[in-house]
Structures are given as structure tokens and as C-alpha cells.
Amino acid sequence: MTKPDARLALHLRQRRFEWALAREEHTRAAARFVAGKTHGLLNLIQIIQLASQELEKGCDPSVREYIADLKRSAAEARQALAELMAAARPPETPARGAPISDAVGAAIDSLRDAFEVDLVDVRVSAPPEAATRCTAEELEHLLLGLVLDLADAAPGAGPVRLLVREREIEGAPWIEIVRDSASIGPGGPGGPGGPGGDRFELRVVETIARRAGGELTTSERPGGGEELVVALPEVA
């Protein structure tokens, strides 16, 4: 496979992952919405069930059929609510994800197939067994997103340099992925912005980091350019 073909395949794989990530985020949003409504709905159902039981004790036999309908409807509503909650429940985030070394190795292999050898420079100073809450797939796509963002936004920027390091923050170990570039400013070429501005790849990177309890930040380099840091809490 030629490098242009490999780069296209890499972009397509990244897009498929991003679509799956977007579906998961929608599921999480639905779960939060359902959770916010669940308590009130369950209270209403319980009120109907208790009231039906009390009415049944002293009611005329001619209306017991209607009370039975109320009880049955309340039971069906409770079951439907339970099914809705189960369907909206998002996938659980693992307590401990994959070792950093696994994801870095997979990302480097994919990048070498798609780019010239001297265009991507990934260095690791973190312990190979160090892990975050990210899965190996999430970490790999996070690294790919950092490289593809710069390669697409500033194709003439030169080598994309990534440093994966361990750092202590407020007494706790964190994994930082640092991308340093002298050719691109915060928010992308030609404009300011928050982390990633309107650059799609970085919005995906930020979503992965946030789900793992981390964050993405950008800052200006002395003399111009941008330093981007993805910080992820390390998990023992």
C-alpha cells in the first residue's frame, strides 16, 4: 500500500472511531436526561400503585375492574421505565485502561505506514506499564488525532513531535502527552480559540481526555507557536 493510500485508510479508521465515540456520547447524554427524570416518574408510579391498593379495599365491586387497569398500567409503566434506563445506560469506563506502551506502539506503526519517517517523532519517557482510564483503542486514536490535526491544519509545519511523559500534579501521578509546534498558533492557523478552536480532530481528543478524567490545554510558546498538552490521571 502506498503512503497516500495508507493515509486515506488511516483517516477513514479515525472517522469510524469518531462516529462510534459520538454515538457513545449521545448515549451518555440520554442516560443523564433519563436519570434526571427517573426519580420523579418513579414517585408518580408509586403514588398510583399505593392509591390503587387503598381504593381497592373499600370500593364497590363495579369499579374494581378500573382499579385493576390502574394497577396494571402502573406496573407496565415501571417496567417500561426500567427498560428505558437499561437502554440509555452508557458503557462503563474501565477503572484501569491499557498500558501506555501498547497504545504508543500501535499508533507509531500506523503513522509510519501513512507518513514519511521523519514527519512524526514520538518519544516516551513514561514507564511502559503506566496506565490511565483510557482503553488501548482510545489512546491510539488520541495520539493519531494529535498528529492528523497538525498534519491537516499545517501541512508544511515540519515534523510532528509528541512527548509522552509521567508527571506529578498535586501529589498524584499523571500522564502528559505534549505536542510542541513552532508553526501553528492556539486555535489553529489564523485564529484564536479555546482548546483546539474549531479543529475537529482536537475536539475528539478533548472528548477522550475528558471521559478519562483528564483535560486538553493549549498555550503559546515563547517566540511563537503552540504547545498542546493532554493530561490524563494515572491509574495504579
Protein Blocks (a to p, Z undefined) as FASTA:
>chain_A
ZZklmmmmmmmmmmmmmmmmmmmmmmmmmmmmmmmmmmmmmmmmmmmmmmmmmmmmmmcf
klmmmmmmmmmmmmmmmmmmmmmmmmmpccdddfbdcdfklmmmmmmmmmmmmmcfklpc
cddfbdfkbccfbdfklmmmmmmmmmmmmmmmmmmnopaddddddddeehiacddddddd
fkbcehiahiacdehijafklmmmmmmmmmnopacdddddehiajdddddddddZZ
